[in-house]
Amino acid sequence: MEKNDEIQLNIDSLGAFGEGVGRVEGKTVFVKGALPSERVTAKVIFNKPSFCHAKLLARENSSPDRVEPRCPLFLKCGGCNVQHLRYGKQLEFKRKLVFDALQRIGKLDAHVNECVASEKIWGYRNKMSLPVRREKGVTKIGLFAENSHRVVEVKDCLLQPKWNAKIISLLSDYIDSSRYRAYDEESGKGEIRHIVVRETSGCLFVTLVTTKAIEIKGFLARLNAEFKSFALYQNVNDKKNNVILGDIWRYEGGKNVPEDVEGYKFSIHPGGFFQVNDGVRKALYQAVEDAVKESGADVVVDAYSGAGLLTARLKESAKRAYGIEINRNAHESALRLVKDNGLTDVFPILGDVKDEIGAVFDKEEGNSVFVVLDPPRAGCDEAVLRAILAAKPTRIAYVSCNPATLARDLGALAGEYEILSVTPFDMFPHTSQVETLCLLTTNRVKMR
């Protein structure tokens, strides 16, 4: 088998990124856009000794689980890679992703519950993040094509609420009429490199990422004419890297007061982390809160706590709650949440979890401690896992957006902790990403 060969094969399963998987001459073949039970013709585009990737050319038949993708950019923008799969089968696929990772990577034989569905499977995202680029003299606002820095122009993303199309249009008009230009990665020229928007309780927090501080009153005026509740920020990132946000923030105007979120006055900084699917976030947080309440723990340690909303909720089921967060903007949001809501015995801590969690364990030695882990995709630092194994908190809730690193970390904890339950949550419909909640205990007392 060589590159550019045309091959025929049967698709037997789905890969971790939603690709169809089959075998030819003993070699594993990944075919993007193909589904199990289909026989396809494909062209080899990337060839290695044990596997290859091939481009789908034709299907002899269609899977009964195939549906027509709603988005015209399906498989072009690198986003919704399982949009062609019936939603119920998407949930089964994600459950299997978690199960396979636990077995293969963690060497764990754990039951995985059915994946919790998202109430909304379109327009569910509360956050939009789009690169703004100038390519061959043309301004493009959109999404990166898979494994590239080529921007696929987007006028409207079906995963976003209706406001996304209006903001894209406003920004495009603003760039066309202003003296500023979109960022050109090759030359390093241009001032506007990204647009990031988060919606919280109906208020839009809009961030224009620029290569240097610029005057953006024209964009502010356009937003003001279209939206009643918004706040505009400018973030300056002058580095030639893949990081979206820089360190310099400027508030440019609009509404900037705490919103009511789940009964709390809450104003998340646009640079802080917050779950992108409000409905699934509520279900996930409720499951964690129920576990804390049932455990009867005295203290909750919310590691990787973001803007602090979950920390505040968990305090209602314990005597004290600590939230550890390395992002300064998110930490300041947590401090503001505590102040605006008059919370007591809620302690936001700024710092890296691996540097701070040991001191919290020492302070609460002798008390029953429940630890919530919600790390980034890379999972927990080894020092965090060592601190947990040394302190032996009675309960752990591990929230993960990456089955592979979840399995790795659970494998490291397996000698001291028993897995009580593993539940996937569909935080990201039509994508191959899945959020998972794993509950662990040091003894055999079951939690519901």
Helices and strands as residue ranges (DSSP letters): E 6-10, E 13-14, E 20-24, E 27-32, E 39-47, E 51-59, H 87-104, E 127-135, E 138-144, E 151-153, H 163-177, E 192-200, E 203-210, H 217-226, E 230-236, E 248-254, E 259-261, E 264-266, H 278-295, E 299-303, H 309-315, E 320-325, H 328-340, E 346-350, H 353-363, E 369-373, H 382-391, E 395-400, H 403-413, E 418-425, E 435-441
